[in-house]
């Protein structure tokens, strides 16, 4: 397995998708590939947030 360093980037810092994560700084994760690393971090940091659905 490889070790990946995942960090939020400034251009996406105010993206509404980041509101669903408590991740605010870089993390290190061991995984078989980059997609698995992202999935592991997402699963570990995802939280429920209120979404503005607009006029839907």
Jmol script that loads the backbone (N, CA, C; Angstrom):
load data "model"
ATOM      1  N   UNK A   1       0.832  -1.189   0.000  1.00  0.00           N
ATOM      2  CA  UNK A   1       0.000   0.000   0.000  1.00  0.00           C
ATOM      3  C   UNK A   1       0.870   1.244   0.000  1.00  0.00           C
ATOM      4  N   UNK A   2       0.288   2.310  -0.497  1.00  0.00           N
ATOM      5  CA  UNK A   2       0.986   3.602  -0.533  1.00  0.00           C
ATOM      6  C   UNK A   2       0.401   4.531   0.516  1.00  0.00           C
ATOM      7  N   UNK A   3       1.139   5.578   0.823  1.00  0.00           N
ATOM      8  CA  UNK A   3       0.675   6.614   1.746  1.00  0.00           C
ATOM      9  C   UNK A   3       0.388   7.870   0.928  1.00  0.00           C
ATOM     10  N   UNK A   4      -0.790   8.450   1.137  1.00  0.00           N
ATOM     11  CA  UNK A   4      -1.213   9.643   0.402  1.00  0.00           C
ATOM     12  C   UNK A   4      -1.416  10.798   1.365  1.00  0.00           C
ATOM     13  N   UNK A   5      -1.057  11.997   0.907  1.00  0.00           N
ATOM     14  CA  UNK A   5      -1.311  13.226   1.661  1.00  0.00           C
ATOM     15  C   UNK A   5      -2.416  13.962   0.918  1.00  0.00           C
ATOM     16  N   UNK A   6      -3.541  14.129   1.587  1.00  0.00           N
ATOM     17  CA  UNK A   6      -4.686  14.810   0.992  1.00  0.00           C
ATOM     18  C   UNK A   6      -4.936  16.106   1.752  1.00  0.00           C
ATOM     19  N   UNK A   7      -5.128  17.175   1.009  1.00  0.00           N
ATOM     20  CA  UNK A   7      -5.353  18.477   1.646  1.00  0.00           C
ATOM     21  C   UNK A   7      -6.383  19.269   0.850  1.00  0.00           C
ATOM     22  N   UNK A   8      -7.248  20.005   1.564  1.00  0.00           N
ATOM     23  CA  UNK A   8      -8.161  20.893   0.853  1.00  0.00           C
ATOM     24  C   UNK A   8      -7.355  21.997   0.169  1.00  0.00           C
ATOM     25  N   UNK A   9      -7.772  22.374  -1.022  1.00  0.00           N
ATOM     26  CA  UNK A   9      -7.053  23.440  -1.724  1.00  0.00           C
ATOM     27  C   UNK A   9      -7.861  24.731  -1.639  1.00  0.00           C
ATOM     28  N   UNK A  10      -7.175  25.865  -1.646  1.00  0.00           N
ATOM     29  CA  UNK A  10      -7.817  27.164  -1.453  1.00  0.00           C
ATOM     30  C   UNK A  10      -8.955  27.419  -2.426  1.00  0.00           C
ATOM     31  N   UNK A  11      -8.804  27.020  -3.671  1.00  0.00           N
ATOM     32  CA  UNK A  11      -9.832  27.311  -4.671  1.00  0.00           C
ATOM     33  C   UNK A  11     -11.159  26.635  -4.336  1.00  0.00           C
ATOM     34  N   UNK A  12     -11.125  25.568  -3.563  1.00  0.00           N
ATOM     35  CA  UNK A  12     -12.352  24.866  -3.201  1.00  0.00           C
ATOM     36  C   UNK A  12     -12.743  25.079  -1.742  1.00  0.00           C
ATOM     37  N   UNK A  13     -12.021  25.881  -1.024  1.00  0.00           N
ATOM     38  CA  UNK A  13     -12.255  26.038   0.406  1.00  0.00           C
ATOM     39  C   UNK A  13     -13.671  26.516   0.725  1.00  0.00           C
ATOM     40  N   UNK A  14     -14.291  27.313  -0.151  1.00  0.00           N
ATOM     41  CA  UNK A  14     -15.646  27.783   0.123  1.00  0.00           C
ATOM     42  C   UNK A  14     -16.697  27.037  -0.699  1.00  0.00           C
ATOM     43  N   UNK A  15     -16.319  25.933  -1.305  1.00  0.00           N
ATOM     44  CA  UNK A  15     -17.251  25.075  -2.038  1.00  0.00           C
ATOM     45  C   UNK A  15     -18.211  24.439  -1.029  1.00  0.00           C
ATOM     46  N   UNK A  16     -19.507  24.397  -1.360  1.00  0.00           N
ATOM     47  CA  UNK A  16     -20.485  23.849  -0.431  1.00  0.00           C
ATOM     48  C   UNK A  16     -20.215  22.382  -0.087  1.00  0.00           C
ATOM     49  N   UNK A  17     -19.548  21.651  -0.973  1.00  0.00           N
ATOM     50  CA  UNK A  17     -19.220  20.260  -0.667  1.00  0.00           C
ATOM     51  C   UNK A  17     -18.274  20.152   0.523  1.00  0.00           C
ATOM     52  N   UNK A  18     -17.406  21.150   0.686  1.00  0.00           N
ATOM     53  CA  UNK A  18     -16.492  21.139   1.829  1.00  0.00           C
ATOM     54  C   UNK A  18     -17.234  21.363   3.133  1.00  0.00           C
ATOM     55  N   UNK A  19     -18.443  21.929   3.081  1.00  0.00           N
ATOM     56  CA  UNK A  19     -19.225  22.137   4.296  1.00  0.00           C
ATOM     57  C   UNK A  19     -19.606  20.799   4.932  1.00  0.00           C
ATOM     58  N   UNK A  20     -19.626  19.736   4.139  1.00  0.00           N
ATOM     59  CA  UNK A  20     -19.981  18.417   4.648  1.00  0.00           C
ATOM     60  C   UNK A  20     -18.784  17.673   5.233  1.00  0.00           C
ATOM     61  N   UNK A  21     -17.649  18.313   5.284  1.00  0.00           N
ATOM     62  CA  UNK A  21     -16.441  17.688   5.824  1.00  0.00           C
ATOM     63  C   UNK A  21     -15.912  18.501   6.992  1.00  0.00           C
ATOM     64  N   UNK A  22     -15.394  17.813   7.999  1.00  0.00           N
ATOM     65  CA  UNK A  22     -14.742  18.537   9.095  1.00  0.00           C
ATOM     66  C   UNK A  22     -13.245  18.647   8.829  1.00  0.00           C
ATOM     67  N   UNK A  23     -12.815  18.259   7.641  1.00  0.00           N
ATOM     68  CA  UNK A  23     -11.416  18.321   7.245  1.00  0.00           C
ATOM     69  C   UNK A  23     -11.049  19.750   6.848  1.00  0.00           C
ATOM     70  N   UNK A  24     -10.111  20.345   7.554  1.00  0.00           N
ATOM     71  CA  UNK A  24      -9.695  21.709   7.259  1.00  0.00           C
ATOM     72  C   UNK A  24      -8.192  21.817   7.010  1.00  0.00           C
ATOM     73  N   UNK A  25      -7.461  20.721   7.180  1.00  0.00           N
ATOM     74  CA  UNK A  25      -6.024  20.720   6.942  1.00  0.00           C
ATOM     75  C   UNK A  25      -5.607  19.372   6.351  1.00  0.00           C
ATOM     76  N   UNK A  26      -4.370  19.258   5.966  1.00  0.00           N
ATOM     77  CA  UNK A  26      -3.871  18.047   5.307  1.00  0.00           C
ATOM     78  C   UNK A  26      -3.944  16.834   6.239  1.00  0.00           C
ATOM     79  N   UNK A  27      -4.205  15.690   5.640  1.00  0.00           N
ATOM     80  CA  UNK A  27      -4.199  14.418   6.371  1.00  0.00           C
ATOM     81  C   UNK A  27      -3.385  13.404   5.576  1.00  0.00           C
ATOM     82  N   UNK A  28      -2.879  12.412   6.255  1.00  0.00           N
ATOM     83  CA  UNK A  28      -2.141  11.315   5.635  1.00  0.00           C
ATOM     84  C   UNK A  28      -2.981  10.062   5.768  1.00  0.00           C
ATOM     85  N   UNK A  29      -3.026   9.268   4.704  1.00  0.00           N
ATOM     86  CA  UNK A  29      -3.819   8.046   4.730  1.00  0.00           C
ATOM     87  C   UNK A  29      -3.104   6.957   3.924  1.00  0.00           C
ATOM     88  N   UNK A  30      -3.181   5.742   4.438  1.00  0.00           N
ATOM     89  CA  UNK A  30      -2.601   4.595   3.744  1.00  0.00           C
ATOM     90  C   UNK A  30      -3.721   3.891   2.981  1.00  0.00           C
ATOM     91  N   UNK A  31      -3.511   3.676   1.685  1.00  0.00           N
ATOM     92  CA  UNK A  31      -4.536   3.063   0.848  1.00  0.00           C
ATOM     93  C   UNK A  31      -3.887   2.447  -0.388  1.00  0.00           C
ATOM     94  N   UNK A  32      -4.606   1.552  -1.065  1.00  0.00           N
ATOM     95  CA  UNK A  32      -4.042   0.910  -2.259  1.00  0.00           C
ATOM     96  C   UNK A  32      -3.901   1.846  -3.459  1.00  0.00           C
ATOM     97  N   UNK A  33      -4.746   2.897  -3.528  1.00  0.00           N
ATOM     98  CA  UNK A  33      -4.652   3.861  -4.622  1.00  0.00           C
ATOM     99  C   UNK A  33      -5.264   5.194  -4.190  1.00  0.00           C
ATOM    100  N   UNK A  34      -5.127   6.210  -5.059  1.00  0.00           N
ATOM    101  CA  UNK A  34      -5.595   7.554  -4.705  1.00  0.00           C
ATOM    102  C   UNK A  34      -7.102   7.616  -4.470  1.00  0.00           C
ATOM    103  N   UNK A  35      -7.874   6.955  -5.300  1.00  0.00           N
ATOM    104  CA  UNK A  35      -9.334   6.981  -5.130  1.00  0.00           C
ATOM    105  C   UNK A  35      -9.745   6.336  -3.807  1.00  0.00           C
ATOM    106  N   UNK A  36      -9.104   5.239  -3.447  1.00  0.00           N
ATOM    107  CA  UNK A  36      -9.409   4.594  -2.172  1.00  0.00           C
ATOM    108  C   UNK A  36      -9.024   5.503  -1.014  1.00  0.00           C
ATOM    109  N   UNK A  37      -7.904   6.226  -1.145  1.00  0.00           N
ATOM    110  CA  UNK A  37      -7.476   7.167  -0.108  1.00  0.00           C
ATOM    111  C   UNK A  37      -8.520   8.256   0.071  1.00  0.00           C
ATOM    112  N   UNK A  38      -8.997   8.808  -1.038  1.00  0.00           N
ATOM    113  CA  UNK A  38     -10.028   9.858  -0.973  1.00  0.00           C
ATOM    114  C   UNK A  38     -11.311   9.324  -0.331  1.00  0.00           C
ATOM    115  N   UNK A  39     -11.699   8.100  -0.692  1.00  0.00           N
ATOM    116  CA  UNK A  39     -12.911   7.503  -0.135  1.00  0.00           C
ATOM    117  C   UNK A  39     -12.771   7.297   1.382  1.00  0.00           C
ATOM    118  N   UNK A  40     -11.628   6.802   1.810  1.00  0.00           N
ATOM    119  CA  UNK A  40     -11.400   6.589   3.240  1.00  0.00           C
ATOM    120  C   UNK A  40     -11.495   7.893   4.028  1.00  0.00           C
ATOM    121  N   UNK A  41     -10.871   8.943   3.501  1.00  0.00           N
ATOM    122  CA  UNK A  41     -10.905  10.240   4.188  1.00  0.00           C
ATOM    123  C   UNK A  41     -12.317  10.810   4.175  1.00  0.00           C
ATOM    124  N   UNK A  42     -12.998  10.701   3.032  1.00  0.00           N
ATOM    125  CA  UNK A  42     -14.379  11.193   2.944  1.00  0.00           C
ATOM    126  C   UNK A  42     -15.269  10.478   3.953  1.00  0.00           C
ATOM    127  N   UNK A  43     -15.148   9.169   4.029  1.00  0.00           N
ATOM    128  CA  UNK A  43     -15.970   8.384   4.959  1.00  0.00           C
ATOM    129  C   UNK A  43     -15.701   8.749   6.411  1.00  0.00           C
ATOM    130  N   UNK A  44     -14.457   9.059   6.711  1.00  0.00           N
ATOM    131  CA  UNK A  44     -14.075   9.373   8.088  1.00  0.00           C
ATOM    132  C   UNK A  44     -14.433  10.803   8.495  1.00  0.00           C
ATOM    133  N   UNK A  45     -14.634  11.696   7.525  1.00  0.00           N
ATOM    134  CA  UNK A  45     -14.830  13.107   7.874  1.00  0.00           C
ATOM    135  C   UNK A  45     -16.186  13.659   7.462  1.00  0.00           C
ATOM    136  N   UNK A  46     -17.004  12.891   6.768  1.00  0.00           N
ATOM    137  CA  UNK A  46     -18.298  13.362   6.299  1.00  0.00           C
ATOM    138  C   UNK A  46     -19.246  13.604   7.464  1.00  0.00           C
ATOM    139  N   UNK A  47     -20.008  14.685   7.385  1.00  0.00           N
ATOM    140  CA  UNK A  47     -21.009  14.956   8.408  1.00  0.00           C
ATOM    141  C   UNK A  47     -22.252  15.512   7.732  1.00  0.00           C
ATOM    142  N   UNK A  48     -23.374  15.440   8.406  1.00  0.00           N
ATOM    143  CA  UNK A  48     -24.636  15.926   7.871  1.00  0.00           C
ATOM    144  C   UNK A  48     -24.679  17.449   7.977  1.00  0.00           C
ATOM    145  N   UNK A  49     -25.155  18.103   6.921  1.00  0.00           N
ATOM    146  CA  UNK A  49     -25.340  19.553   6.920  1.00  0.00           C
ATOM    147  C   UNK A  49     -26.686  19.879   6.292  1.00  0.00           C
ATOM    148  N   UNK A  50     -27.201  21.037   6.629  1.00  0.00           N
ATOM    149  CA  UNK A  50     -28.431  21.502   6.020  1.00  0.00           C
ATOM    150  C   UNK A  50     -28.106  22.031   4.632  1.00  0.00           C
ATOM    151  N   UNK A  51     -28.848  21.589   3.636  1.00  0.00           N
ATOM    152  CA  UNK A  51     -28.619  21.989   2.264  1.00  0.00           C
ATOM    153  C   UNK A  51     -29.726  22.927   1.812  1.00  0.00           C
ATOM    154  N   UNK A  52     -29.342  23.986   1.108  1.00  0.00           N
ATOM    155  CA  UNK A  52     -30.313  24.891   0.519  1.00  0.00           C
ATOM    156  C   UNK A  52     -30.645  24.352  -0.863  1.00  0.00           C
ATOM    157  N   UNK A  53     -31.812  23.751  -1.006  1.00  0.00           N
ATOM    158  CA  UNK A  53     -32.206  23.134  -2.264  1.00  0.00           C
ATOM    159  C   UNK A  53     -32.780  24.139  -3.257  1.00  0.00           C
ATOM    160  N   UNK A  54     -32.875  25.396  -2.876  1.00  0.00           N
ATOM    161  CA  UNK A  54     -33.399  26.400  -3.793  1.00  0.00           C
ATOM    162  C   UNK A  54     -34.875  26.197  -4.071  1.00  0.00           C
ATOM    163  N   UNK A  55     -35.269  26.330  -5.329  1.00  0.00           N
ATOM    164  CA  UNK A  55     -36.682  26.218  -5.723  1.00  0.00           C
ATOM    165  C   UNK A  55     -37.078  24.811  -6.151  1.00  0.00           C
ATOM    166  N   UNK A  56     -36.308  23.808  -5.803  1.00  0.00           N
ATOM    167  CA  UNK A  56     -36.592  22.442  -6.244  1.00  0.00           C
ATOM    168  C   UNK A  56     -37.727  21.847  -5.484  1.00  0.00           C
TER     169      UNK A  56
END
end "model"
wireframe off; spacefill off
backbone 0.3
color backbone group
